[in-house]
């Protein structure tokens, strides 16, 4: 279950972002973006996040997982396009690169003092 490793990384990143804030600052929600091709199962990530956040300033925080679509670019003509295409819709080339939609990113923290 790679979601646990991802959740642990999210907790570490969020805690680092909280450095310098008052100790009483409470995290209400953590928003993450999981790429369409990241193979993350949102429900598994939510459960893993709750476990990883226990006994930290993030305990009890709601995890909001948003899906980021796959974004590709043709190396031949530089046309950008999403998933659903095996080749560039503009020129037909199969030489494409992935620009987004593969990783998991911490987007925001909702906190209350």
Phi and psi in radians as a Rosetta constraint file:
Dihedral C 1 N 2 CA 2 C 2 CIRCULARHARMONIC -1.267 0.35
Dihedral N 2 CA 2 C 2 N 3 CIRCULARHARMONIC -0.199 0.35
Dihedral C 2 N 3 CA 3 C 3 CIRCULARHARMONIC -1.082 0.35
Dihedral N 3 CA 3 C 3 N 4 CIRCULARHARMONIC -0.570 0.35
Dihedral C 3 N 4 CA 4 C 4 CIRCULARHARMONIC -1.139 0.35
Dihedral N 4 CA 4 C 4 N 5 CIRCULARHARMONIC -0.756 0.35
Dihedral C 4 N 5 CA 5 C 5 CIRCULARHARMONIC -1.114 0.35
Dihedral N 5 CA 5 C 5 N 6 CIRCULARHARMONIC -0.692 0.35
Dihedral C 5 N 6 CA 6 C 6 CIRCULARHARMONIC -1.131 0.35
Dihedral N 6 CA 6 C 6 N 7 CIRCULARHARMONIC -0.777 0.35
Dihedral C 6 N 7 CA 7 C 7 CIRCULARHARMONIC -1.075 0.35
Dihedral N 7 CA 7 C 7 N 8 CIRCULARHARMONIC -0.744 0.35
Dihedral C 7 N 8 CA 8 C 8 CIRCULARHARMONIC -1.069 0.35
Dihedral N 8 CA 8 C 8 N 9 CIRCULARHARMONIC -0.711 0.35
Dihedral C 8 N 9 CA 9 C 9 CIRCULARHARMONIC -1.131 0.35
Dihedral N 9 CA 9 C 9 N 10 CIRCULARHARMONIC -0.690 0.35
Dihedral C 9 N 10 CA 10 C 10 CIRCULARHARMONIC -1.115 0.35
Dihedral N 10 CA 10 C 10 N 11 CIRCULARHARMONIC -0.733 0.35
Dihedral C 10 N 11 CA 11 C 11 CIRCULARHARMONIC -1.103 0.35
Dihedral N 11 CA 11 C 11 N 12 CIRCULARHARMONIC -0.798 0.35
Dihedral C 11 N 12 CA 12 C 12 CIRCULARHARMONIC -1.026 0.35
Dihedral N 12 CA 12 C 12 N 13 CIRCULARHARMONIC -0.790 0.35
Dihedral C 12 N 13 CA 13 C 13 CIRCULARHARMONIC -1.135 0.35
Dihedral N 13 CA 13 C 13 N 14 CIRCULARHARMONIC -0.762 0.35
Dihedral C 13 N 14 CA 14 C 14 CIRCULARHARMONIC -1.124 0.35
Dihedral N 14 CA 14 C 14 N 15 CIRCULARHARMONIC -0.747 0.35
Dihedral C 14 N 15 CA 15 C 15 CIRCULARHARMONIC -1.113 0.35
Dihedral N 15 CA 15 C 15 N 16 CIRCULARHARMONIC -0.658 0.35
Dihedral C 15 N 16 CA 16 C 16 CIRCULARHARMONIC -1.114 0.35
Dihedral N 16 CA 16 C 16 N 17 CIRCULARHARMONIC -0.654 0.35
Dihedral C 16 N 17 CA 17 C 17 CIRCULARHARMONIC -1.191 0.35
Dihedral N 17 CA 17 C 17 N 18 CIRCULARHARMONIC -0.417 0.35
Dihedral C 17 N 18 CA 18 C 18 CIRCULARHARMONIC -1.487 0.35
Dihedral N 18 CA 18 C 18 N 19 CIRCULARHARMONIC -0.146 0.35
Dihedral C 18 N 19 CA 19 C 19 CIRCULARHARMONIC -1.009 0.35
Dihedral N 19 CA 19 C 19 N 20 CIRCULARHARMONIC 2.360 0.35
Dihedral C 19 N 20 CA 20 C 20 CIRCULARHARMONIC 1.584 0.35
Dihedral N 20 CA 20 C 20 N 21 CIRCULARHARMONIC -0.123 0.35
Dihedral C 20 N 21 CA 21 C 21 CIRCULARHARMONIC -1.587 0.35
Dihedral N 21 CA 21 C 21 N 22 CIRCULARHARMONIC 2.736 0.35
Dihedral C 21 N 22 CA 22 C 22 CIRCULARHARMONIC -1.008 0.35
Dihedral N 22 CA 22 C 22 N 23 CIRCULARHARMONIC 2.522 0.35
Dihedral C 22 N 23 CA 23 C 23 CIRCULARHARMONIC -1.033 0.35
Dihedral N 23 CA 23 C 23 N 24 CIRCULARHARMONIC -0.456 0.35
Dihedral C 23 N 24 CA 24 C 24 CIRCULARHARMONIC -1.394 0.35
Dihedral N 24 CA 24 C 24 N 25 CIRCULARHARMONIC -0.133 0.35
Dihedral C 24 N 25 CA 25 C 25 CIRCULARHARMONIC -1.061 0.35
Dihedral N 25 CA 25 C 25 N 26 CIRCULARHARMONIC 2.194 0.35
Dihedral C 25 N 26 CA 26 C 26 CIRCULARHARMONIC -1.905 0.35
Dihedral N 26 CA 26 C 26 N 27 CIRCULARHARMONIC 2.359 0.35
Dihedral C 26 N 27 CA 27 C 27 CIRCULARHARMONIC -1.570 0.35
Dihedral N 27 CA 27 C 27 N 28 CIRCULARHARMONIC 2.130 0.35
Dihedral C 27 N 28 CA 28 C 28 CIRCULARHARMONIC -1.595 0.35
Dihedral N 28 CA 28 C 28 N 29 CIRCULARHARMONIC -0.676 0.35
Dihedral C 28 N 29 CA 29 C 29 CIRCULARHARMONIC -2.624 0.35
Dihedral N 29 CA 29 C 29 N 30 CIRCULARHARMONIC 2.617 0.35
Dihedral C 29 N 30 CA 30 C 30 CIRCULARHARMONIC -2.185 0.35
Dihedral N 30 CA 30 C 30 N 31 CIRCULARHARMONIC 2.152 0.35
Dihedral C 30 N 31 CA 31 C 31 CIRCULARHARMONIC -1.826 0.35
Dihedral N 31 CA 31 C 31 N 32 CIRCULARHARMONIC 2.252 0.35
Dihedral C 31 N 32 CA 32 C 32 CIRCULARHARMONIC -2.196 0.35
Dihedral N 32 CA 32 C 32 N 33 CIRCULARHARMONIC 2.726 0.35
Dihedral C 32 N 33 CA 33 C 33 CIRCULARHARMONIC -2.021 0.35
Dihedral N 33 CA 33 C 33 N 34 CIRCULARHARMONIC 2.110 0.35
Dihedral C 33 N 34 CA 34 C 34 CIRCULARHARMONIC -1.928 0.35
Dihedral N 34 CA 34 C 34 N 35 CIRCULARHARMONIC 2.147 0.35
Dihedral C 34 N 35 CA 35 C 35 CIRCULARHARMONIC -1.122 0.35
Dihedral N 35 CA 35 C 35 N 36 CIRCULARHARMONIC 2.581 0.35
Dihedral C 35 N 36 CA 36 C 36 CIRCULARHARMONIC -0.919 0.35
Dihedral N 36 CA 36 C 36 N 37 CIRCULARHARMONIC -0.584 0.35
Dihedral C 36 N 37 CA 37 C 37 CIRCULARHARMONIC -1.766 0.35
Dihedral N 37 CA 37 C 37 N 38 CIRCULARHARMONIC 0.254 0.35
Dihedral C 37 N 38 CA 38 C 38 CIRCULARHARMONIC -1.376 0.35
Dihedral N 38 CA 38 C 38 N 39 CIRCULARHARMONIC -0.225 0.35
Dihedral C 38 N 39 CA 39 C 39 CIRCULARHARMONIC 1.094 0.35
Dihedral N 39 CA 39 C 39 N 40 CIRCULARHARMONIC 0.311 0.35
Dihedral C 39 N 40 CA 40 C 40 CIRCULARHARMONIC -1.364 0.35
Dihedral N 40 CA 40 C 40 N 41 CIRCULARHARMONIC 2.316 0.35
Dihedral C 40 N 41 CA 41 C 41 CIRCULARHARMONIC -1.670 0.35
Dihedral N 41 CA 41 C 41 N 42 CIRCULARHARMONIC 1.930 0.35
Dihedral C 41 N 42 CA 42 C 42 CIRCULARHARMONIC -0.895 0.35
Dihedral N 42 CA 42 C 42 N 43 CIRCULARHARMONIC -0.747 0.35
Dihedral C 42 N 43 CA 43 C 43 CIRCULARHARMONIC -1.122 0.35
Dihedral N 43 CA 43 C 43 N 44 CIRCULARHARMONIC -0.690 0.35
Dihedral C 43 N 44 CA 44 C 44 CIRCULARHARMONIC -1.187 0.35
Dihedral N 44 CA 44 C 44 N 45 CIRCULARHARMONIC -0.654 0.35
Dihedral C 44 N 45 CA 45 C 45 CIRCULARHARMONIC -1.159 0.35
Dihedral N 45 CA 45 C 45 N 46 CIRCULARHARMONIC -0.708 0.35
Dihedral C 45 N 46 CA 46 C 46 CIRCULARHARMONIC -1.083 0.35
Dihedral N 46 CA 46 C 46 N 47 CIRCULARHARMONIC -0.780 0.35
Dihedral C 46 N 47 CA 47 C 47 CIRCULARHARMONIC -1.124 0.35
Dihedral N 47 CA 47 C 47 N 48 CIRCULARHARMONIC -0.793 0.35
Dihedral C 47 N 48 CA 48 C 48 CIRCULARHARMONIC -1.111 0.35
Dihedral N 48 CA 48 C 48 N 49 CIRCULARHARMONIC -0.667 0.35
Dihedral C 48 N 49 CA 49 C 49 CIRCULARHARMONIC -1.109 0.35
Dihedral N 49 CA 49 C 49 N 50 CIRCULARHARMONIC -0.763 0.35
Dihedral C 49 N 50 CA 50 C 50 CIRCULARHARMONIC -1.043 0.35
Dihedral N 50 CA 50 C 50 N 51 CIRCULARHARMONIC -0.704 0.35
Dihedral C 50 N 51 CA 51 C 51 CIRCULARHARMONIC -1.196 0.35
Dihedral N 51 CA 51 C 51 N 52 CIRCULARHARMONIC -0.782 0.35
Dihedral C 51 N 52 CA 52 C 52 CIRCULARHARMONIC -1.190 0.35
Dihedral N 52 CA 52 C 52 N 53 CIRCULARHARMONIC -0.497 0.35
Dihedral C 52 N 53 CA 53 C 53 CIRCULARHARMONIC -1.469 0.35
Dihedral N 53 CA 53 C 53 N 54 CIRCULARHARMONIC -0.221 0.35
Dihedral C 53 N 54 CA 54 C 54 CIRCULARHARMONIC -0.927 0.35
Dihedral N 54 CA 54 C 54 N 55 CIRCULARHARMONIC 2.443 0.35
Dihedral C 54 N 55 CA 55 C 55 CIRCULARHARMONIC 1.081 0.35
Dihedral N 55 CA 55 C 55 N 56 CIRCULARHARMONIC 0.428 0.35
Dihedral C 55 N 56 CA 56 C 56 CIRCULARHARMONIC -2.176 0.35
Dihedral N 56 CA 56 C 56 N 57 CIRCULARHARMONIC 3.095 0.35
Dihedral C 56 N 57 CA 57 C 57 CIRCULARHARMONIC -1.186 0.35
Dihedral N 57 CA 57 C 57 N 58 CIRCULARHARMONIC -0.132 0.35
Dihedral C 57 N 58 CA 58 C 58 CIRCULARHARMONIC -1.726 0.35
Dihedral N 58 CA 58 C 58 N 59 CIRCULARHARMONIC -0.012 0.35
Dihedral C 58 N 59 CA 59 C 59 CIRCULARHARMONIC -0.985 0.35
Dihedral N 59 CA 59 C 59 N 60 CIRCULARHARMONIC 2.274 0.35
Dihedral C 59 N 60 CA 60 C 60 CIRCULARHARMONIC 1.483 0.35
Dihedral N 60 CA 60 C 60 N 61 CIRCULARHARMONIC -0.091 0.35
Dihedral C 60 N 61 CA 61 C 61 CIRCULARHARMONIC -1.207 0.35
Dihedral N 61 CA 61 C 61 N 62 CIRCULARHARMONIC 2.529 0.35
Dihedral C 61 N 62 CA 62 C 62 CIRCULARHARMONIC -1.442 0.35
Dihedral N 62 CA 62 C 62 N 63 CIRCULARHARMONIC 2.339 0.35
Dihedral C 62 N 63 CA 63 C 63 CIRCULARHARMONIC -1.739 0.35
Dihedral N 63 CA 63 C 63 N 64 CIRCULARHARMONIC 2.155 0.35
Dihedral C 63 N 64 CA 64 C 64 CIRCULARHARMONIC -1.902 0.35
Dihedral N 64 CA 64 C 64 N 65 CIRCULARHARMONIC 2.039 0.35
Dihedral C 64 N 65 CA 65 C 65 CIRCULARHARMONIC -1.868 0.35
Dihedral N 65 CA 65 C 65 N 66 CIRCULARHARMONIC 2.091 0.35
Dihedral C 65 N 66 CA 66 C 66 CIRCULARHARMONIC -1.897 0.35
Dihedral N 66 CA 66 C 66 N 67 CIRCULARHARMONIC 2.523 0.35
Dihedral C 66 N 67 CA 67 C 67 CIRCULARHARMONIC -1.664 0.35
Dihedral N 67 CA 67 C 67 N 68 CIRCULARHARMONIC 2.248 0.35
Dihedral C 67 N 68 CA 68 C 68 CIRCULARHARMONIC -1.728 0.35
Dihedral N 68 CA 68 C 68 N 69 CIRCULARHARMONIC 2.244 0.35
Dihedral C 68 N 69 CA 69 C 69 CIRCULARHARMONIC -1.207 0.35
Dihedral N 69 CA 69 C 69 N 70 CIRCULARHARMONIC 2.697 0.35
Dihedral C 69 N 70 CA 70 C 70 CIRCULARHARMONIC -1.182 0.35
Dihedral N 70 CA 70 C 70 N 71 CIRCULARHARMONIC 2.314 0.35
Dihedral C 70 N 71 CA 71 C 71 CIRCULARHARMONIC -2.164 0.35
Dihedral N 71 CA 71 C 71 N 72 CIRCULARHARMONIC 2.142 0.35
Dihedral C 71 N 72 CA 72 C 72 CIRCULARHARMONIC -2.044 0.35
Dihedral N 72 CA 72 C 72 N 73 CIRCULARHARMONIC 2.780 0.35
Dihedral C 72 N 73 CA 73 C 73 CIRCULARHARMONIC -2.399 0.35
Dihedral N 73 CA 73 C 73 N 74 CIRCULARHARMONIC 2.380 0.35
Dihedral C 73 N 74 CA 74 C 74 CIRCULARHARMONIC -1.334 0.35
Dihedral N 74 CA 74 C 74 N 75 CIRCULARHARMONIC 2.259 0.35
Dihedral C 74 N 75 CA 75 C 75 CIRCULARHARMONIC -1.304 0.35
Dihedral N 75 CA 75 C 75 N 76 CIRCULARHARMONIC -0.382 0.35
Dihedral C 75 N 76 CA 76 C 76 CIRCULARHARMONIC -1.384 0.35
Dihedral N 76 CA 76 C 76 N 77 CIRCULARHARMONIC -0.855 0.35
Dihedral C 76 N 77 CA 77 C 77 CIRCULARHARMONIC -2.039 0.35
Dihedral N 77 CA 77 C 77 N 78 CIRCULARHARMONIC -0.048 0.35
Dihedral C 77 N 78 CA 78 C 78 CIRCULARHARMONIC 1.203 0.35
Dihedral N 78 CA 78 C 78 N 79 CIRCULARHARMONIC 0.192 0.35
Dihedral C 78 N 79 CA 79 C 79 CIRCULARHARMONIC -1.128 0.35
Dihedral N 79 CA 79 C 79 N 80 CIRCULARHARMONIC 2.346 0.35
Dihedral C 79 N 80 CA 80 C 80 CIRCULARHARMONIC -1.725 0.35
Dihedral N 80 CA 80 C 80 N 81 CIRCULARHARMONIC 2.456 0.35
Dihedral C 80 N 81 CA 81 C 81 CIRCULARHARMONIC -2.741 0.35
Dihedral N 81 CA 81 C 81 N 82 CIRCULARHARMONIC 2.901 0.35
Dihedral C 81 N 82 CA 82 C 82 CIRCULARHARMONIC -1.710 0.35
Dihedral N 82 CA 82 C 82 N 83 CIRCULARHARMONIC -2.983 0.35
Dihedral C 82 N 83 CA 83 C 83 CIRCULARHARMONIC -1.185 0.35
Dihedral N 83 CA 83 C 83 N 84 CIRCULARHARMONIC 2.987 0.35
Dihedral C 83 N 84 CA 84 C 84 CIRCULARHARMONIC 1.714 0.35
Dihedral N 84 CA 84 C 84 N 85 CIRCULARHARMONIC -0.041 0.35
Dihedral C 84 N 85 CA 85 C 85 CIRCULARHARMONIC -2.144 0.35
Dihedral N 85 CA 85 C 85 N 86 CIRCULARHARMONIC 2.296 0.35
Dihedral C 85 N 86 CA 86 C 86 CIRCULARHARMONIC -1.509 0.35
Dihedral N 86 CA 86 C 86 N 87 CIRCULARHARMONIC -0.261 0.35
Dihedral C 86 N 87 CA 87 C 87 CIRCULARHARMONIC -2.556 0.35
Dihedral N 87 CA 87 C 87 N 88 CIRCULARHARMONIC 2.912 0.35
Dihedral C 87 N 88 CA 88 C 88 CIRCULARHARMONIC -1.067 0.35
Dihedral N 88 CA 88 C 88 N 89 CIRCULARHARMONIC 2.214 0.35
Dihedral C 88 N 89 CA 89 C 89 CIRCULARHARMONIC -1.230 0.35
Dihedral N 89 CA 89 C 89 N 90 CIRCULARHARMONIC -0.276 0.35
Dihedral C 89 N 90 CA 90 C 90 CIRCULARHARMONIC -1.550 0.35
Dihedral N 90 CA 90 C 90 N 91 CIRCULARHARMONIC -0.803 0.35
Dihedral C 90 N 91 CA 91 C 91 CIRCULARHARMONIC -2.131 0.35
Dihedral N 91 CA 91 C 91 N 92 CIRCULARHARMONIC -0.129 0.35
Dihedral C 91 N 92 CA 92 C 92 CIRCULARHARMONIC 1.499 0.35
Dihedral N 92 CA 92 C 92 N 93 CIRCULARHARMONIC -0.017 0.35
Dihedral C 92 N 93 CA 93 C 93 CIRCULARHARMONIC -1.176 0.35
Dihedral N 93 CA 93 C 93 N 94 CIRCULARHARMONIC 2.556 0.35
Dihedral C 93 N 94 CA 94 C 94 CIRCULARHARMONIC -1.763 0.35
Dihedral N 94 CA 94 C 94 N 95 CIRCULARHARMONIC 0.059 0.35
Dihedral C 94 N 95 CA 95 C 95 CIRCULARHARMONIC -1.544 0.35
Dihedral N 95 CA 95 C 95 N 96 CIRCULARHARMONIC 1.590 0.35
Dihedral C 95 N 96 CA 96 C 96 CIRCULARHARMONIC -2.166 0.35
Dihedral N 96 CA 96 C 96 N 97 CIRCULARHARMONIC 2.741 0.35
Dihedral C 96 N 97 CA 97 C 97 CIRCULARHARMONIC -2.143 0.35
Dihedral N 97 CA 97 C 97 N 98 CIRCULARHARMONIC 2.653 0.35
Dihedral C 97 N 98 CA 98 C 98 CIRCULARHARMONIC -1.554 0.35
Dihedral N 98 CA 98 C 98 N 99 CIRCULARHARMONIC 2.177 0.35
Dihedral C 98 N 99 CA 99 C 99 CIRCULARHARMONIC -1.743 0.35
Dihedral N 99 CA 99 C 99 N 100 CIRCULARHARMONIC -0.495 0.35
Dihedral C 99 N 100 CA 100 C 100 CIRCULARHARMONIC -2.920 0.35
Dihedral N 100 CA 100 C 100 N 101 CIRCULARHARMONIC 2.893 0.35
Dihedral C 100 N 101 CA 101 C 101 CIRCULARHARMONIC 1.713 0.35
Dihedral N 101 CA 101 C 101 N 102 CIRCULARHARMONIC 0.284 0.35
Dihedral C 101 N 102 CA 102 C 102 CIRCULARHARMONIC -2.011 0.35
Dihedral N 102 CA 102 C 102 N 103 CIRCULARHARMONIC -0.410 0.35
Dihedral C 102 N 103 CA 103 C 103 CIRCULARHARMONIC -1.838 0.35
Dihedral N 103 CA 103 C 103 N 104 CIRCULARHARMONIC -3.022 0.35
Dihedral C 103 N 104 CA 104 C 104 CIRCULARHARMONIC -2.206 0.35
Dihedral N 104 CA 104 C 104 N 105 CIRCULARHARMONIC 2.240 0.35
Dihedral C 104 N 105 CA 105 C 105 CIRCULARHARMONIC -2.252 0.35
Dihedral N 105 CA 105 C 105 N 106 CIRCULARHARMONIC 2.460 0.35
Dihedral C 105 N 106 CA 106 C 106 CIRCULARHARMONIC -1.372 0.35
Dihedral N 106 CA 106 C 106 N 107 CIRCULARHARMONIC 2.125 0.35
Dihedral C 106 N 107 CA 107 C 107 CIRCULARHARMONIC -1.722 0.35
Dihedral N 107 CA 107 C 107 N 108 CIRCULARHARMONIC -0.759 0.35
Dihedral C 107 N 108 CA 108 C 108 CIRCULARHARMONIC -2.813 0.35
Dihedral N 108 CA 108 C 108 N 109 CIRCULARHARMONIC 2.782 0.35
Dihedral C 108 N 109 CA 109 C 109 CIRCULARHARMONIC -2.118 0.35
Dihedral N 109 CA 109 C 109 N 110 CIRCULARHARMONIC 2.331 0.35
Dihedral C 109 N 110 CA 110 C 110 CIRCULARHARMONIC -1.784 0.35
Dihedral N 110 CA 110 C 110 N 111 CIRCULARHARMONIC 2.076 0.35
Dihedral C 110 N 111 CA 111 C 111 CIRCULARHARMONIC -2.178 0.35
Dihedral N 111 CA 111 C 111 N 112 CIRCULARHARMONIC 2.820 0.35
Dihedral C 111 N 112 CA 112 C 112 CIRCULARHARMONIC -2.407 0.35
Dihedral N 112 CA 112 C 112 N 113 CIRCULARHARMONIC 2.453 0.35
